[in-house]
Amino acid sequence: MNHFEKDVQSKRNDLIDSGMGFVVSFGFFTVIFAIGVILKAIA
């Protein structure tokens, strides 16, 4: 057995971490898109 499997750093579920990463990146690109749409509407 791999000794890294016995001594894990975090016992949290990976689904939570990957979901948070998706939400944060989706929110970032949504903000960038909204800023572009607002600037396009103003110009």
Backbone as XML, in Angstrom:
<?xml version="1.0"?>
<chain id="A" units="angstrom">
  <residue number="1" name="MET">
    <atom name="N" x="0.836" y="-1.180" z="0.000"/>
    <atom name="CA" x="0.000" y="0.000" z="0.000"/>
    <atom name="C" x="0.886" y="1.251" z="0.000"/>
  </residue>
  <residue number="2" name="ASN">
    <atom name="N" x="0.429" y="2.254" z="-0.709"/>
    <atom name="CA" x="1.156" y="3.516" z="-0.800"/>
    <atom name="C" x="1.124" y="4.218" z="0.557"/>
  </residue>
  <residue number="3" name="HIS">
    <atom name="N" x="2.278" y="4.669" z="1.058"/>
    <atom name="CA" x="2.301" y="5.294" z="2.385"/>
    <atom name="C" x="1.638" y="6.666" z="2.379"/>
  </residue>
  <residue number="4" name="PHE">
    <atom name="N" x="1.433" y="7.278" z="1.202"/>
    <atom name="CA" x="0.719" y="8.552" z="1.138"/>
    <atom name="C" x="-0.775" y="8.367" z="1.420"/>
  </residue>
  <residue number="5" name="GLU">
    <atom name="N" x="-1.295" y="7.181" z="1.132"/>
    <atom name="CA" x="-2.708" y="6.926" z="1.370"/>
    <atom name="C" x="-3.013" y="6.820" z="2.856"/>
  </residue>
  <residue number="6" name="LYS">
    <atom name="N" x="-2.030" y="6.446" z="3.658"/>
    <atom name="CA" x="-2.249" y="6.328" z="5.105"/>
    <atom name="C" x="-2.158" y="7.678" z="5.799"/>
  </residue>
  <residue number="7" name="ASP">
    <atom name="N" x="-1.321" y="8.563" z="5.274"/>
    <atom name="CA" x="-1.070" y="9.849" z="5.923"/>
    <atom name="C" x="-1.541" y="10.982" z="5.010"/>
  </residue>
  <residue number="8" name="VAL">
    <atom name="N" x="-2.850" y="11.142" z="4.895"/>
    <atom name="CA" x="-3.388" y="12.182" z="4.016"/>
    <atom name="C" x="-3.394" y="13.514" z="4.755"/>
  </residue>
  <residue number="9" name="GLN">
    <atom name="N" x="-3.232" y="14.606" z="4.001"/>
    <atom name="CA" x="-3.213" y="15.925" z="4.616"/>
    <atom name="C" x="-4.623" y="16.389" z="4.955"/>
  </residue>
  <residue number="10" name="SER">
    <atom name="N" x="-5.568" y="16.113" z="4.076"/>
    <atom name="CA" x="-6.930" y="16.590" z="4.274"/>
    <atom name="C" x="-7.896" y="15.443" z="4.056"/>
  </residue>
  <residue number="11" name="LYS">
    <atom name="N" x="-8.835" y="15.272" z="4.962"/>
    <atom name="CA" x="-9.813" y="14.197" z="4.838"/>
    <atom name="C" x="-11.136" y="14.708" z="4.278"/>
  </residue>
  <residue number="12" name="ARG">
    <atom name="N" x="-11.144" y="15.955" z="3.795"/>
    <atom name="CA" x="-12.364" y="16.508" z="3.210"/>
    <atom name="C" x="-12.683" y="15.832" z="1.890"/>
  </residue>
  <residue number="13" name="ASN">
    <atom name="N" x="-13.938" y="15.922" z="1.497"/>
    <atom name="CA" x="-14.366" y="15.335" z="0.237"/>
    <atom name="C" x="-13.852" y="16.193" z="-0.919"/>
  </residue>
  <residue number="14" name="ASP">
    <atom name="N" x="-13.304" y="15.559" z="-1.949"/>
    <atom name="CA" x="-12.801" y="16.295" z="-3.109"/>
    <atom name="C" x="-13.928" y="16.955" z="-3.898"/>
  </residue>
  <residue number="15" name="LEU">
    <atom name="N" x="-15.131" y="16.425" z="-3.807"/>
    <atom name="CA" x="-16.248" y="17.004" z="-4.544"/>
    <atom name="C" x="-16.520" y="18.429" z="-4.074"/>
  </residue>
  <residue number="16" name="ILE">
    <atom name="N" x="-16.392" y="18.690" z="-2.788"/>
    <atom name="CA" x="-16.612" y="20.033" z="-2.251"/>
    <atom name="C" x="-15.559" y="20.996" z="-2.805"/>
  </residue>
  <residue number="17" name="ASP">
    <atom name="N" x="-14.304" y="20.578" z="-2.805"/>
    <atom name="CA" x="-13.228" y="21.434" z="-3.302"/>
    <atom name="C" x="-13.379" y="21.710" z="-4.796"/>
  </residue>
  <residue number="18" name="SER">
    <atom name="N" x="-13.691" y="20.695" z="-5.576"/>
    <atom name="CA" x="-13.830" y="20.913" z="-7.014"/>
    <atom name="C" x="-15.083" y="21.734" z="-7.319"/>
  </residue>
  <residue number="19" name="GLY">
    <atom name="N" x="-16.128" y="21.564" z="-6.536"/>
    <atom name="CA" x="-17.324" y="22.393" z="-6.722"/>
    <atom name="C" x="-17.057" y="23.844" z="-6.410"/>
  </residue>
  <residue number="20" name="MET">
    <atom name="N" x="-16.314" y="24.096" z="-5.337"/>
    <atom name="CA" x="-15.973" y="25.478" z="-4.995"/>
    <atom name="C" x="-15.072" y="26.093" z="-6.069"/>
  </residue>
  <residue number="21" name="GLY">
    <atom name="N" x="-14.145" y="25.330" z="-6.599"/>
    <atom name="CA" x="-13.295" y="25.832" z="-7.677"/>
    <atom name="C" x="-14.101" y="26.188" z="-8.908"/>
  </residue>
  <residue number="22" name="PHE">
    <atom name="N" x="-15.099" y="25.358" z="-9.222"/>
    <atom name="CA" x="-15.954" y="25.653" z="-10.374"/>
    <atom name="C" x="-16.768" y="26.915" z="-10.145"/>
  </residue>
  <residue number="23" name="VAL">
    <atom name="N" x="-17.343" y="27.059" z="-8.957"/>
    <atom name="CA" x="-18.187" y="28.221" z="-8.655"/>
    <atom name="C" x="-17.363" y="29.501" z="-8.682"/>
  </residue>
  <residue number="24" name="VAL">
    <atom name="N" x="-16.163" y="29.470" z="-8.108"/>
    <atom name="CA" x="-15.319" y="30.669" z="-8.073"/>
    <atom name="C" x="-14.880" y="31.054" z="-9.480"/>
  </residue>
  <residue number="25" name="SER">
    <atom name="N" x="-14.449" y="30.092" z="-10.288"/>
    <atom name="CA" x="-14.016" y="30.427" z="-11.646"/>
    <atom name="C" x="-15.199" y="30.876" z="-12.500"/>
  </residue>
  <residue number="26" name="PHE">
    <atom name="N" x="-16.356" y="30.248" z="-12.337"/>
    <atom name="CA" x="-17.550" y="30.663" z="-13.081"/>
    <atom name="C" x="-17.948" y="32.081" z="-12.696"/>
  </residue>
  <residue number="27" name="GLY">
    <atom name="N" x="-17.886" y="32.398" z="-11.404"/>
    <atom name="CA" x="-18.205" y="33.748" z="-10.942"/>
    <atom name="C" x="-17.228" y="34.773" z="-11.489"/>
  </residue>
  <residue number="28" name="PHE">
    <atom name="N" x="-15.942" y="34.436" z="-11.527"/>
    <atom name="CA" x="-14.933" y="35.358" z="-12.054"/>
    <atom name="C" x="-15.209" y="35.684" z="-13.516"/>
  </residue>
  <residue number="29" name="PHE">
    <atom name="N" x="-15.451" y="34.660" z="-14.347"/>
    <atom name="CA" x="-15.690" y="34.907" z="-15.762"/>
    <atom name="C" x="-17.035" y="35.598" z="-15.988"/>
  </residue>
  <residue number="30" name="THR">
    <atom name="N" x="-18.004" y="35.372" z="-15.116"/>
    <atom name="CA" x="-19.271" y="36.081" z="-15.220"/>
    <atom name="C" x="-19.087" y="37.569" z="-14.949"/>
  </residue>
  <residue number="31" name="VAL">
    <atom name="N" x="-18.269" y="37.897" z="-13.957"/>
    <atom name="CA" x="-17.989" y="39.305" z="-13.652"/>
    <atom name="C" x="-17.251" y="39.961" z="-14.818"/>
  </residue>
  <residue number="32" name="ILE">
    <atom name="N" x="-16.258" y="39.281" z="-15.388"/>
    <atom name="CA" x="-15.526" y="39.831" z="-16.530"/>
    <atom name="C" x="-16.476" y="40.061" z="-17.703"/>
  </residue>
  <residue number="33" name="PHE">
    <atom name="N" x="-17.379" y="39.109" z="-17.964"/>
    <atom name="CA" x="-18.348" y="39.244" z="-19.049"/>
    <atom name="C" x="-19.304" y="40.408" z="-18.789"/>
  </residue>
  <residue number="34" name="ALA">
    <atom name="N" x="-19.762" y="40.543" z="-17.537"/>
    <atom name="CA" x="-20.687" y="41.622" z="-17.209"/>
    <atom name="C" x="-20.012" y="42.985" z="-17.370"/>
  </residue>
  <residue number="35" name="ILE">
    <atom name="N" x="-18.750" y="43.090" z="-16.973"/>
    <atom name="CA" x="-18.025" y="44.350" z="-17.148"/>
    <atom name="C" x="-17.924" y="44.677" z="-18.639"/>
  </residue>
  <residue number="36" name="GLY">
    <atom name="N" x="-17.648" y="43.689" z="-19.460"/>
    <atom name="CA" x="-17.577" y="43.914" z="-20.914"/>
    <atom name="C" x="-18.905" y="44.345" z="-21.492"/>
  </residue>
  <residue number="37" name="VAL">
    <atom name="N" x="-19.992" y="43.745" z="-21.054"/>
    <atom name="CA" x="-21.324" y="44.111" z="-21.564"/>
    <atom name="C" x="-21.676" y="45.528" z="-21.132"/>
  </residue>
  <residue number="38" name="ILE">
    <atom name="N" x="-21.355" y="45.877" z="-19.895"/>
    <atom name="CA" x="-21.656" y="47.228" z="-19.408"/>
    <atom name="C" x="-20.845" y="48.266" z="-20.170"/>
  </residue>
  <residue number="39" name="LEU">
    <atom name="N" x="-19.566" y="48.011" z="-20.385"/>
    <atom name="CA" x="-18.745" y="48.942" z="-21.143"/>
    <atom name="C" x="-19.206" y="49.068" z="-22.591"/>
  </residue>
  <residue number="40" name="LYS">
    <atom name="N" x="-19.669" y="47.962" z="-23.172"/>
    <atom name="CA" x="-20.179" y="47.993" z="-24.546"/>
    <atom name="C" x="-21.459" y="48.807" z="-24.615"/>
  </residue>
  <residue number="41" name="ALA">
    <atom name="N" x="-22.316" y="48.700" z="-23.598"/>
    <atom name="CA" x="-23.565" y="49.453" z="-23.587"/>
    <atom name="C" x="-23.314" y="50.955" z="-23.393"/>
  </residue>
  <residue number="42" name="ILE">
    <atom name="N" x="-22.307" y="51.278" z="-22.618"/>
    <atom name="CA" x="-21.991" y="52.697" z="-22.373"/>
    <atom name="C" x="-21.380" y="53.330" z="-23.615"/>
  </residue>
  <residue number="43" name="ALA">
    <atom name="N" x="-20.524" y="52.598" z="-24.311"/>
    <atom name="CA" x="-19.804" y="53.162" z="-25.465"/>
    <atom name="C" x="-20.688" y="53.325" z="-26.684"/>
  </residue>
</chain>
